[in-house]
Amino acid sequence: MATETPAVQLIGIEKRFPGVIANHDVNLNVRAGTIHAIVGENGAGKSTLMKTLYGMHQPEAGTIHVFGEQKVLRSPSDAIAAGIGMVHQHFMLADNLSVLENIVLGAEPTARGVVKYGEARTRLEAIMAQSGTHVNLDAAVSELGVGQRQRVEILKVLFRGARILILDEPTAVLVPQEVDELFSNLHRLVADGATIIFISHKLDEVLNVSDDITVIRAGTTVAEVKPHDVTRGELGELMVGSELPSPHGRTTQIGELVRLQVSNLSVRGTGDKLLVDGVSFELHEGEVLGIAGVEGNGQFELCEAILGQVQPSTGTVSIGGVDVTNTSPHHRLINGLSYIPFDRHREGLLLTAPLWENTLLGRDADAQFSSGPFINAKSTKADCRQIISEFDVRTPSELVPAFALSGGNQQKLLVGRELSSHPQVLIAAHPTRGVDIGAQAAIWDRLRDARDAGLAVLLISADLEELIGLSDNIVVMFDGHINARLRPADATPELLGTYMTGGTQEDAA
């Protein structure tokens, strides 16, 4: 139930980085006991603003007020002490620890130096019962799916006493059923007196679940609106100044040539468990084959096997009719395979390296960029500038390190690098994750253009509208095997969600 004293007030916030003004004269008023959405393009300053509220950045100007009291938040510890918790888009969990150990890590109740896990368990069971956020406290985090990992992160901040929760893109990797459960739990928290602030690019969700919406553009607040006062199109126009793009677009004629063939492919994990179980499919020139599935159901291991990063226990992989099952990743790369990775930070970028070095990754054997062991820096930098221009990467120059870019601009650079390689087969894992609606349209158009020119695309996406809109055919993976094959015309997010969680055709009827 909302109260009159705001939970959070940000007044005139300004935050600068070298060469960039991330936030300028930002004002934010979050009513207590509400769900407040923050929307804006990549690089608009949303995450910077929330990191400032969480004590990760200190503003050059402006004030922060929490429940009417001015605060100086010099660290996340200060924010937590003020009752503010943050769940980041990239989860911060230790895979080798249990759920219970992860939640209490750094906030352990102790007596004479001994951690009182029994007390922590009792507290957490009460928190789970009250919030509706349930997870097995004894499970290893390494065994959890993405939805359960998110619950662990939420429980971490609740365990520390947070009454204001900041969620950065909380539904980016969830299936529709998990999204419904998340927002149901958030409404329970709000009913119990909590305040939720969340960043999202999914405008339908923003309009359906939020009480208030703040729009940020070019580092400053440009609008504060109520969901019932704006349409999706109007909200998108406030963000980007133009009509919203759609993934549904032109179709093309699929060619006869098989670019990628996967036959009876299986990959074993620890304990002899099959992570990929007898997967077979063909991908033709000019075709986008979408793979739907809750993360953790074999999509990542399937990609690793196709890329040559793991050796399959059974089956074969062929590119352009040539069996590459026993060849190196580099061999597959130079024979036309390219990859937009699941995790841009861990797999796609060198965050401390300048952008021009990042656009060279995987392309160093190209005669345009190197001669023997020597890199042609001039040519590589010029190519990087071309990618920056074509894919609208917001950066002062190609010389800045990758970590200085917002997540969406990092993604645009990565997509640009892979498409500029002119591959025959592209594995695109979440190509628009964390990318704003304006950049989405550009990436969708680039993928369609490359497909029309004969590129074969294996598309993995948690955005089911994107998957349905871009794909020519769709398969669903569950527990390592293909659970369903559909045409996009027959698919809905709800139907895909049923198959993605192990349902059958009868369940979907």
C-alpha positions as CSV (number, residue, x, y, z in Angstrom):
1,M,0.0,0.0,0.0
2,A,1.6,3.3,-1.1
3,T,2.3,5.9,1.5
4,E,2.8,9.7,1.1
5,T,6.5,9.8,2.1
6,P,8.5,8.7,-0.9
7,A,10.7,5.7,-0.5
8,V,13.3,7.2,-2.8
9,Q,13.9,10.8,-4.0
10,L,16.7,11.6,-6.4
11,I,17.1,15.3,-6.9
12,G,19.4,16.8,-9.6
13,I,21.7,13.8,-9.8
14,E,24.7,14.2,-12.0
15,K,27.3,11.5,-12.7
16,R,30.3,12.0,-15.1
17,F,32.9,9.6,-16.4
18,P,35.9,10.5,-18.6
19,G,34.4,11.9,-21.8
20,V,30.8,11.0,-20.9
21,I,28.1,12.6,-18.9
22,A,26.1,9.6,-17.8
23,N,23.4,11.4,-15.8
24,H,22.6,15.1,-15.8
25,D,19.9,16.8,-13.6
26,V,18.1,13.5,-13.1
27,N,15.0,13.6,-10.8
28,L,13.2,10.5,-9.6
29,N,10.4,10.1,-7.2
30,V,9.5,6.6,-6.1
31,R,6.4,6.2,-4.0
32,A,6.7,3.7,-1.1
33,G,4.8,0.5,-1.5
34,T,4.8,0.6,-5.3
35,I,6.4,-1.0,-8.4
36,H,8.2,1.8,-10.3
37,A,9.6,1.1,-13.7
38,I,12.5,2.9,-15.3
39,V,12.8,2.8,-19.1
40,G,15.1,4.2,-21.7
41,E,17.5,3.4,-24.5
42,N,20.9,1.8,-23.9
43,G,23.3,4.4,-22.7
44,A,20.5,6.6,-21.5
45,G,21.9,6.3,-18.0
46,K,19.4,4.0,-16.3
47,S,21.9,1.5,-14.9
48,T,24.3,4.3,-13.8
49,L,21.5,5.9,-11.9
50,M,20.5,2.7,-10.1
51,K,24.2,2.0,-9.3
52,T,24.4,5.5,-7.8
53,L,21.4,4.7,-5.7
54,Y,23.0,1.4,-4.7
55,G,26.2,3.2,-3.6
56,M,28.4,1.8,-6.5
57,H,28.9,5.3,-7.9
58,Q,29.0,8.6,-6.1
59,P,27.3,11.5,-7.9
60,E,29.1,14.8,-8.7
61,A,25.9,16.7,-7.9
62,G,22.5,16.1,-6.5
63,T,21.0,14.5,-3.4
64,I,19.5,11.1,-2.4
65,H,16.7,10.8,0.0
66,V,15.4,7.5,1.4
67,F,12.1,7.6,3.3
68,G,12.5,11.4,3.6
69,E,16.0,11.3,5.1
70,Q,19.0,12.5,3.0
71,K,21.6,9.8,2.5
72,V,25.2,9.8,1.4
73,L,25.8,6.3,0.0
74,R,29.5,5.6,-0.5
75,S,29.2,1.9,-1.0
76,P,26.7,-1.0,-1.4
77,S,27.1,-1.6,2.3
78,D,25.8,1.9,3.0
79,A,22.8,1.2,0.6
80,I,22.1,-2.1,2.3
81,A,22.2,-0.4,5.7
82,A,19.6,2.1,4.3
83,G,17.4,-0.8,3.3
84,I,18.3,-0.8,-0.4
85,G,19.1,-4.0,-2.2
86,M,20.0,-4.6,-5.9
87,V,19.6,-7.7,-8.1
88,H,22.0,-7.2,-11.1
89,Q,21.2,-8.5,-14.6
90,H,24.3,-10.7,-14.4
91,F,23.9,-12.8,-11.3
92,M,26.6,-12.8,-8.7
93,L,26.6,-16.3,-7.3
94,A,29.2,-18.8,-6.4
95,D,28.4,-22.0,-8.3
96,N,30.4,-24.2,-5.9
97,L,28.4,-23.2,-2.9
98,S,24.9,-24.2,-1.8
99,V,21.9,-21.9,-2.0
100,L,22.0,-21.3,1.7
101,E,25.7,-20.5,1.7
102,N,25.3,-18.1,-1.2
103,I,22.5,-16.2,0.5
104,V,24.3,-15.7,3.8
105,L,27.7,-15.1,2.3
106,G,29.0,-11.9,3.8
107,A,26.1,-11.5,6.2
108,E,26.4,-14.7,8.2
109,P,24.9,-14.8,11.7
110,T,27.7,-15.9,14.0
111,A,28.3,-16.8,17.6
112,R,31.9,-16.9,18.8
113,G,33.1,-17.1,15.2
114,V,30.8,-20.0,14.3
115,V,28.2,-19.5,11.5
116,K,24.7,-20.1,12.8
117,Y,23.3,-21.8,9.7
118,G,20.3,-23.1,11.6
119,E,19.3,-19.6,12.5
120,A,19.8,-18.4,8.9
121,R,17.7,-21.3,7.6
122,T,14.9,-20.5,10.0
123,R,14.9,-16.8,8.9
124,L,15.0,-17.7,5.2
125,E,12.2,-20.2,5.5
126,A,10.1,-17.4,7.0
127,I,11.1,-15.0,4.2
128,M,10.3,-17.5,1.6
129,A,6.9,-18.2,3.1
130,Q,6.1,-14.5,3.3
131,S,7.4,-13.5,-0.2
132,G,6.4,-16.7,-2.1
133,T,10.0,-16.9,-3.4
134,H,10.8,-20.6,-2.8
135,V,14.1,-22.5,-3.6
136,N,15.8,-25.5,-2.2
137,L,18.3,-24.1,0.3
138,D,20.5,-27.3,0.2
139,A,20.8,-27.4,-3.6
140,A,24.1,-26.5,-5.3
141,V,23.8,-23.2,-7.2
142,S,25.5,-24.9,-10.2
143,E,22.4,-27.2,-10.5
144,L,19.9,-24.3,-10.7
145,G,18.2,-22.9,-13.7
146,V,18.2,-19.2,-14.4
147,G,14.8,-18.6,-12.8
148,Q,15.9,-20.3,-9.6
149,R,19.1,-18.4,-9.6
150,Q,17.2,-15.1,-9.7
151,R,15.1,-16.2,-6.7
152,V,18.4,-16.8,-4.8
153,E,19.5,-13.2,-5.7
154,I,16.2,-11.8,-4.5
155,L,16.4,-13.8,-1.3
156,K,20.0,-12.5,-0.7
157,V,18.8,-8.9,-0.6
158,L,15.7,-9.8,1.5
159,F,17.9,-11.7,4.0
160,R,19.9,-8.5,4.4
161,G,16.8,-6.5,5.3
162,A,16.1,-4.7,2.1
163,R,12.8,-2.9,1.8
164,I,13.6,-1.2,-1.5
165,L,14.6,-3.7,-4.2
166,I,16.3,-2.6,-7.5
167,L,15.9,-5.2,-10.3
168,D,18.0,-4.7,-13.5
169,E,16.2,-6.4,-16.4
170,P,14.6,-9.1,-14.2
171,T,12.7,-10.9,-16.9
172,A,15.4,-10.9,-19.6
173,V,16.0,-14.7,-19.5
174,L,12.7,-16.0,-18.0
175,V,9.9,-17.9,-19.8
176,P,6.4,-16.5,-19.6
177,Q,5.4,-18.7,-16.7
178,E,8.4,-17.6,-14.7
179,V,7.7,-14.0,-15.5
180,D,4.2,-14.4,-14.1
181,E,5.5,-16.0,-11.0
182,L,8.2,-13.3,-10.5
183,F,5.7,-10.5,-10.7
184,S,3.2,-12.3,-8.5
185,N,6.0,-12.6,-5.9
186,L,6.9,-8.9,-6.3
187,H,3.3,-7.9,-5.8
188,R,3.3,-10.0,-2.5
189,L,6.4,-8.1,-1.4
190,V,4.8,-4.8,-2.2
191,A,1.7,-5.8,-0.3
192,D,4.0,-6.5,2.6
193,G,5.4,-3.0,2.5
194,A,8.3,-3.3,0.1
195,T,9.1,-1.0,-2.8
196,I,10.3,-2.3,-6.2
197,I,12.3,-0.3,-8.8
198,F,13.0,-2.2,-12.0
199,I,14.7,-1.5,-15.3
200,S,13.2,-3.2,-18.3
201,H,13.1,-3.0,-22.1
202,K,9.9,-5.1,-22.3
203,L,7.2,-2.3,-22.5
204,D,4.2,-4.7,-22.3
205,E,5.5,-5.9,-18.9
206,V,6.2,-2.3,-17.8
207,L,2.6,-1.3,-18.6
208,N,1.1,-4.3,-17.0
209,V,2.8,-4.4,-13.7
210,S,4.1,-1.0,-12.8
211,D,2.4,1.7,-10.8
212,D,4.6,4.5,-12.1
213,I,7.0,4.9,-15.0
214,T,10.0,7.2,-15.4
215,V,11.5,7.6,-18.8
216,I,15.2,8.5,-19.2
217,R,16.7,9.8,-22.4
218,A,20.3,11.0,-23.0
219,G,21.1,10.9,-19.3
220,T,18.2,12.9,-17.9
221,T,14.6,12.3,-17.0
222,V,12.2,13.3,-19.8
223,A,8.8,12.0,-18.5
224,E,7.0,10.5,-15.6
225,V,3.8,8.8,-16.5
226,K,1.1,6.4,-15.3
227,P,0.7,3.1,-17.2
228,H,-3.0,3.8,-17.8
229,D,-2.2,7.2,-19.4
230,V,0.1,5.9,-22.2
231,T,0.0,3.2,-24.9
232,R,3.0,1.0,-25.7
233,G,3.6,3.0,-28.8
234,E,3.5,6.3,-27.0
235,L,5.9,5.0,-24.3
236,G,8.3,3.8,-26.9
237,E,8.2,7.2,-28.7
238,L,9.0,8.9,-25.4
239,M,12.1,6.6,-25.2
240,V,13.4,6.8,-28.7
241,G,11.3,9.5,-30.5
242,S,10.0,7.1,-33.2
243,E,7.5,4.2,-33.7
244,L,8.3,0.9,-32.0
245,P,10.0,-1.8,-34.1
246,S,8.6,-5.3,-34.4
247,P,10.6,-8.5,-35.0
248,H,7.9,-9.7,-37.4
249,G,8.9,-8.7,-40.9
250,R,9.7,-9.8,-44.4
251,T,10.1,-13.5,-45.2
252,T,12.5,-15.1,-47.6
253,Q,12.9,-18.3,-49.7
254,I,14.9,-20.9,-47.8
255,G,17.6,-22.4,-50.0
256,E,18.2,-26.1,-50.7
257,L,21.8,-26.1,-49.5
258,V,22.3,-27.5,-46.0
259,R,24.7,-25.1,-44.2
260,L,24.7,-26.9,-40.9
261,Q,23.8,-30.5,-40.1
262,V,23.6,-31.9,-36.6
263,S,23.0,-35.6,-36.3
264,N,22.2,-37.6,-33.2
265,L,24.4,-35.3,-31.1
266,S,24.9,-36.1,-27.4
267,V,27.1,-34.4,-24.8
268,R,27.8,-35.9,-21.4
269,G,28.3,-33.8,-18.3
270,T,29.5,-34.8,-14.8
271,G,28.0,-37.9,-13.3
272,D,27.4,-39.3,-16.8
273,K,24.3,-37.1,-17.2
274,L,23.4,-36.3,-20.8
275,L,23.3,-32.6,-21.2
276,V,22.5,-32.9,-24.9
277,D,20.5,-36.0,-25.7
278,G,20.3,-37.2,-29.4
279,V,19.7,-33.8,-31.0
280,S,19.3,-33.7,-34.8
281,F,18.4,-30.9,-37.2
282,E,19.3,-29.3,-40.5
283,L,19.8,-25.6,-41.1
284,H,19.6,-24.4,-44.7
285,E,21.0,-21.3,-46.4
286,G,18.7,-18.4,-46.0
287,E,17.0,-20.0,-42.9
288,V,16.6,-18.8,-39.3
289,L,16.1,-21.8,-37.1
290,G,15.0,-20.7,-33.6
291,I,15.7,-22.7,-30.5
292,A,13.5,-22.0,-27.5
293,G,14.2,-23.3,-24.0
294,V,14.7,-22.4,-20.4
295,E,18.4,-21.8,-19.9
296,G,20.1,-24.9,-18.5
297,N,18.3,-27.3,-20.8
298,G,21.2,-28.0,-23.1
299,Q,21.3,-25.1,-25.5
300,F,24.7,-23.9,-24.2
301,E,26.3,-27.3,-24.5
302,L,24.8,-27.8,-27.9
303,C,26.5,-24.6,-29.1
304,E,29.7,-25.7,-27.5
305,A,29.6,-29.0,-29.4
306,I,28.8,-27.2,-32.7
307,L,31.7,-24.7,-32.1
308,G,34.1,-27.5,-31.2
309,Q,34.6,-26.4,-27.6
310,V,33.5,-29.7,-26.3
311,Q,33.7,-33.2,-27.8
312,P,30.3,-34.9,-28.2
313,S,29.9,-38.4,-26.9
314,T,27.8,-39.4,-30.0
315,G,26.8,-37.8,-33.2
316,T,28.3,-35.6,-35.9
317,V,28.4,-31.9,-36.9
318,S,28.8,-30.9,-40.6
319,I,29.3,-27.4,-42.0
320,G,28.6,-27.0,-45.7
321,G,28.5,-30.8,-46.1
322,V,31.9,-31.3,-44.5
323,D,32.1,-33.3,-41.3
324,V,33.9,-31.1,-38.7
325,T,33.1,-33.2,-35.6
326,N,36.8,-33.8,-34.9
327,T,38.2,-30.5,-36.0
328,S,39.3,-27.5,-33.9
329,P,37.2,-24.4,-33.1
330,H,39.6,-22.4,-35.2
331,H,39.1,-24.7,-38.2
332,R,35.3,-24.2,-38.0
333,L,35.8,-20.5,-37.7
334,I,37.8,-20.1,-40.8
335,N,35.3,-22.4,-42.6
336,G,32.4,-20.0,-42.1
337,L,31.1,-20.5,-38.5
338,S,30.5,-17.4,-36.4
339,Y,29.1,-17.0,-32.9
340,I,27.3,-14.3,-30.9
341,P,27.8,-15.8,-27.4
342,F,25.4,-16.3,-24.5
343,D,27.5,-14.2,-22.1
344,R,29.2,-11.2,-23.8
345,H,31.4,-10.6,-20.8
346,R,32.7,-14.1,-20.3
347,E,32.8,-15.3,-23.9
348,G,32.6,-12.3,-26.2
349,L,34.7,-9.4,-25.1
350,L,38.0,-8.5,-23.4
351,L,36.6,-5.8,-21.2
352,T,39.9,-4.1,-20.4
353,A,41.0,-4.0,-24.0
354,P,40.1,-1.2,-26.4
355,L,37.2,-1.6,-28.8
356,W,39.4,-2.0,-31.9
357,E,41.2,-5.0,-30.3
358,N,37.8,-6.5,-29.5
359,T,36.7,-6.3,-33.1
360,L,39.8,-8.2,-34.1
361,L,38.9,-11.2,-31.9
362,G,38.4,-14.3,-34.1
363,R,39.4,-12.4,-37.2
364,D,43.1,-12.1,-36.6
365,A,43.8,-14.6,-39.5
366,D,42.1,-12.3,-42.0
367,A,44.8,-10.9,-44.4
368,Q,43.0,-7.5,-44.1
369,F,44.0,-7.3,-40.4
370,S,47.3,-9.2,-40.1
371,S,50.3,-10.4,-41.9
372,G,51.9,-13.4,-40.2
373,P,52.3,-12.5,-36.5
374,F,51.9,-8.8,-37.2
375,I,48.7,-6.9,-36.7
376,N,47.7,-4.1,-39.1
377,A,46.5,-1.7,-36.4
378,K,45.5,1.0,-38.9
379,S,43.2,-1.3,-40.9
380,T,41.8,-2.9,-37.8
381,K,41.0,0.5,-36.2
382,A,39.3,1.7,-39.4
383,D,37.2,-1.5,-39.5
384,C,36.2,-0.9,-35.9
385,R,35.2,2.6,-36.7
386,Q,33.0,1.3,-39.5
387,I,31.3,-1.2,-37.2
388,I,30.8,1.6,-34.6
389,S,29.1,3.7,-37.3
390,E,27.0,1.0,-38.9
391,F,25.7,-0.5,-35.6
392,D,25.3,2.9,-33.8
393,V,27.7,2.0,-31.0
394,R,27.6,4.9,-28.6
395,T,31.3,5.6,-27.8
396,P,33.8,8.5,-28.1
397,S,36.2,6.4,-30.2
398,E,37.5,3.0,-30.9
399,L,40.3,3.5,-28.4
400,V,38.1,3.3,-25.2
401,P,38.0,0.0,-23.3
402,A,35.0,-2.2,-23.7
403,F,34.0,-2.0,-20.0
404,A,33.3,1.8,-20.6
405,L,30.4,0.9,-22.8
406,S,26.9,0.2,-21.6
407,G,25.8,-3.4,-21.9
408,G,23.6,-2.7,-24.9
409,N,26.4,-0.9,-26.8
410,Q,28.8,-3.8,-25.9
411,Q,26.2,-6.1,-27.5
412,K,25.9,-4.0,-30.7
413,L,29.7,-4.0,-31.1
414,L,29.8,-7.8,-30.7
415,V,27.0,-8.3,-33.2
416,G,28.7,-6.0,-35.6
417,R,31.9,-7.9,-35.3
418,E,30.4,-11.3,-36.0
419,L,28.2,-10.1,-39.0
420,S,31.2,-8.2,-40.5
421,S,33.0,-11.6,-40.7
422,H,30.5,-12.6,-43.5
423,P,30.0,-16.1,-42.1
424,Q,28.1,-19.0,-43.7
425,V,26.6,-20.1,-40.4
426,L,25.9,-17.8,-37.5
427,I,25.0,-19.1,-34.0
428,A,23.2,-16.1,-32.5
429,A,22.6,-16.6,-28.7
430,H,20.4,-13.8,-27.3
431,P,21.5,-11.3,-30.0
432,T,19.4,-8.5,-28.6
433,R,19.7,-9.2,-24.8
434,G,20.0,-6.0,-22.9
435,V,19.6,-3.9,-26.1
436,D,17.0,-1.1,-26.3
437,I,14.1,-1.1,-28.7
438,G,15.9,1.2,-31.2
439,A,19.0,-1.0,-31.4
440,Q,16.8,-4.1,-31.6
441,A,15.4,-3.0,-34.9
442,A,18.8,-2.4,-36.3
443,I,20.0,-5.9,-35.2
444,W,16.9,-7.5,-36.5
445,D,17.3,-5.8,-39.9
446,R,21.0,-6.8,-40.1
447,L,20.1,-10.4,-39.4
448,R,17.3,-10.4,-42.0
449,D,19.7,-8.8,-44.6
450,A,22.3,-11.4,-43.9
451,R,19.7,-14.2,-44.1
452,D,18.4,-12.9,-47.4
453,A,22.0,-13.0,-48.7
454,G,22.2,-16.7,-47.8
455,L,23.3,-16.7,-44.2
456,A,22.1,-19.6,-42.1
457,V,21.2,-18.5,-38.5
458,L,20.8,-20.7,-35.5
459,L,18.8,-18.3,-33.2
460,I,18.6,-18.9,-29.4
461,S,16.5,-16.3,-27.6
462,A,14.7,-15.9,-24.3
463,D,12.6,-13.2,-26.0
464,L,9.8,-15.4,-27.4
465,E,8.3,-12.7,-29.6
466,E,11.7,-12.2,-31.2
467,L,12.0,-15.9,-31.7
468,I,8.6,-16.2,-33.3
469,G,9.1,-13.1,-35.4
470,L,12.5,-13.9,-36.8
471,S,12.5,-17.6,-37.2
472,D,11.5,-19.7,-40.2
473,N,11.3,-22.8,-38.1
474,I,11.4,-23.4,-34.3
475,V,12.5,-26.3,-32.1
476,V,12.1,-26.4,-28.3
477,M,14.7,-28.0,-26.1
478,F,13.9,-29.5,-22.7
479,D,16.2,-31.6,-20.5
480,G,18.8,-31.9,-23.3
481,H,16.5,-33.1,-26.1
482,I,14.2,-31.6,-28.7
483,N,10.7,-31.5,-27.1
484,A,8.8,-30.0,-30.0
485,R,9.1,-28.6,-33.6
486,L,6.8,-25.8,-34.7
487,R,6.2,-23.3,-37.5
488,P,6.2,-19.7,-36.2
489,A,2.6,-19.3,-37.5
490,D,1.5,-22.0,-35.1
491,A,3.5,-20.7,-32.1
492,T,2.6,-18.4,-29.2
493,P,4.7,-17.5,-26.2
494,E,2.3,-19.5,-24.0
495,L,2.5,-22.6,-26.2
496,L,6.3,-22.3,-26.3
497,G,6.4,-21.9,-22.5
498,T,4.4,-25.1,-22.1
499,Y,6.9,-27.1,-24.2
500,M,9.9,-25.3,-22.6
501,T,8.8,-26.5,-19.1
502,G,8.4,-30.1,-20.2
503,G,4.8,-30.1,-21.4
504,T,3.4,-32.2,-24.2
505,Q,1.1,-31.5,-27.1
506,E,-1.8,-32.7,-24.8
507,D,-0.8,-30.2,-22.1
508,A,-0.7,-27.4,-24.7
509,A,-4.2,-28.3,-26.0
